[in-house]
Amino acid sequence: MGRSAAFFDLDKTVIAKSSALAFGRPFYRDGLITRRDVVKSAYAQLMFRLGGTDEQTMARTRDYLAALCKGWQVEQVRQIVAETLHELINPYVYAEAAALIEEHQAAGRDVVLVSASGEEMVRPIGELLGVTDVIATRMTVRDGRYSGEVEFYAAGPSKVEAVTELAAARDYDLADSYAYSDSYSDRPLLECVGHPSVVNPDRQLRKLASENAWPVLEFRHPIPLGRRLRERPAVPVAAAALGVGVGVAIGIAWYGRHRRTRATTTTA
């Protein structure tokens, strides 16, 4: 038997929000997203949520993502993420997820973040959590800018392909490995390991978990890293009965709505 690993989806599983949404405001501030992008991206995100496991829907989402990011400077994206990571991500890491990651690491398992968000976002979040291995969406880069093509889209079955390749390279025994996700779109990921668990699941995933007797974990305590270190082990691991991405524009939509609401309140 080989070694085992633990694969964690990121958004709504490890952090209490969309990682792409979290960086929406600084992306808008720095001119990477326009108001027109807000409406188009909100629609794309809605379609992904309603039918994210459909091959055509995933292909449309991937192509929209590529078009949205075309021409962005890679270094600018990395700088935005680095400057805002502790403000926009750190306070939203589930204490239960952080503790569970530490438990797997203490047991000698490699922990891997698996996310449809861009690698430029996911890898720094992994470093924040003490996780060095990530599987994330990779955009094609030419002359320091995104070319408008997706090299690898880490969603649905593609996640499993990457996990399987990593398992072969690292000699992981997937039958003895773990996976965690909140979304039905990650059904292939959950089914490829011997120990799947669902975290704050959507309705479809909760039904699937019930049919397969998978553990259901409820993560409810997003706590900043410094506070987690001071209060450990105040929060239990779980109550078990548990790239840049399209979500960027949802964050922009929220930001625009927040600005309009504040302006209306001020005028009134």
N, C-alpha and C positions, 0 to 999 in steps of 0.2 A: 504494500500500500504506500502511496505517496503522501506528501504533506497535505494539510487542509488549509483553506483560506476562507475569508469572510468578505463578501461583496456587498457593498452598501450603495443603493441609490442615494442621491444627494438631496434634491428638493423635496421638502415635506417629510423626509425620512431622517436626515441628519440635521438639516436646518429647517426652521419653521416658516420658510418662504421660498419663493423661486430665486435661485442664485442669479439668474439673468435679470429678474425683476429688481433685485436689490441694487444692481448697478445702473438701473435705468436712468435715474436722476442725473448722476454725473455724466453719463453718455449724452443725455439731452443738453446738459449745461455746456459740454465741450463741442456741441454741434455734430455729433455722430448720427443723431436721430432727428428727423424733422417732424412737424405736426402731421404731415400727410402719412408718414410711416406709422403713426399711432393707430389710425383707423385700420389700415391694412394689416398691421401686425396683430391688433386685437382680434380681428376676424380670423386670422390664421391660427392664433392661439385657441380660439373657441372651437374651430374645426378639429384641431388636434385633440382637445379635451373630449369632444363628442365622439370622435372616431379615430383616436390616435393609433389603434392597432391595425387599421386598414392600410394596406401597402400603398395605395394611391395617395391617401391622405398624408402618410409619412413622406412620400416622395415630394408632394407639393410643399410640405413644411420645410423639407431639406432645401429645395430649390429657392424658396422665398428667403430662407436664412442666408443662402449664398449671395443672392441679389442685395439683400439688406446691408451686408457687411462689405460689399465690393468697394475697394478703394480705401478702406480704413487702414491707417498705419498701425501695424502690429505693436510697435513700441508705445504708441499712445494708449492703446487698450491696456497693455500691461502696466503702464504707469498709473492709469486711473484705478485699476484694480488694487495695485499696491498701496496707493494713497488712501483708499476708502475701505479697505478690507476690514480693519478693526472696528470701524464705525458702523458699517453696513451688514457685516456677516457675523462677527464675533458675538454680539448680543442675542443672536437668534439660533445659536447652536443648541439643540436639545441636550440637556444634561444627561438624560437617559441614553441617548445615542453615544455621547462622549464616553460615558461609563462602559457601555457595551463594547465600544471599540477597544477601550483599554483592557477589558476582560479577554477579548479575543487575542490581543497582542500578548497579554500575560500568559495565555495558554499556548503561545508559540505559533499562532496563525498569522499569516500575512493578511493585512486589511487592504482592500482595494475599493476606491470610490469609482462608481460607474454612473456617468451622467451624460445627458444629451447636450448640456451646456458646453461652451468652448473650453478647450484645454487651458487657455490663458486665464480663465476664471477658476476652473476646478483644481488645478495644481496648487495655487496659493492657498485655497481653502483647505486642501489636504494637508499642506505644511502647517497650517494653523492647528490642525487636529493631530499632528504627529503621524500623518499618513503620507508615505512617499509614492505609492503606486496608484495611478489613476487611469481610467479608461474614459475618454471624453471625445467630443466632436473636434476634428482637426480640419481647419480650413487650408486650402492651398495658398501659399505665400510666394509672391514674386516681387523682387526689389523692395522688400520690407512692407508690402501692402497685401491685403487679401485680394485675391484675383477674381473672386466671384464664383469659385468652384469649391466644392466640399471634397476633401480628401477622404474623410471617414466620418459618417454620421452615426453617432453612438445612441441609437434608439431601436427599440423592438428587437427583432432577430439579430441585428448587427451587434448588439451588446453581447449576445450569446456567442457569436463568432469570435469576438475579441476575448471573451472570457475563456473560451475553449482553447484558443491559441496561447493565451497566457498560461493556462493550466498545463498544456503540453510542454511549454518551455520551462516552467518551474516545477514540473512533476507534482502538480496538485491533484489530489484525489477528489473530484467533484462530488462523488457520492458521500464523501465525509466533509464536504464544505457547506458554507452557510450563505444565504442571500436575504436581503431585506429591501422592501420597497413599499411605497404607498399606492402605486398606480397599477391598474389592470394592464396597461401597456407593457408592463414589465413581467407579464406572465411567462414569456419564454425564459427570462433570467431566473425566475423563481423555480421553474420546473427543471432547470438544468443542474440543480444541486440537490443533495440529499437532505438538507435541513433549511427549507424556506420558511421565512416568517414575514407577515405583513404588518406594516406600521401605519397607524392612522389611515386605514384603507378606504378607498372610494367604494361606492356601493357594489360595483361589479366585482372588485377584488375581495371584498368582504364575503360575498356569496361564494366565490371560488375557494376562499380559505375554509369556509364552512364545509363545502363539499369534499375537500381534501384533508380536513382535520389539521390544517396548518395553524400554528400559534398566531394569535392576533395581539400585537403590542400597541399600547396607547402611550405615546410620548406627549407630555403636556408641559414641560418645564424648560423653555429656552432661557439659559442663564449665561452671562458673559464668562469667559475663561477665568479671569481673576477671581470672580466670586465662586466659581466651581472649585478652584484650588483651595480657597479659604474654608468652604463649607463641606467639602467631601467628608463622608459619603452621605450627605443629607438627603439626596434624592435617589430613590431606588432605580435600578437599571431599567425595569419595565414592569408594567402591570399586564401580565400575560393572561389571556383567556382561553400584536404585534410583530458660443460658445460664444461663447456667444450663442444665445438661444432665442427662440421666438418670444419667450416671456419678457425680454427686454422691453418691448413696446407696451406691455401691460403695465410695467412700472412707469413708463412715460405717461400712459393714460391716467394712472393714479395721480401722478405729479401734476398733470394739466388740470385735472378735476380739482385737486387740492388748491391750486393757484386760483382757479375760477371761484371756488367757494370762498376763499379768503378775500378775494377782491370784492365779491358781492357783499360779504359781511362788512367790510370796511366802508363800502359805499353806503350801505344801509345805516 
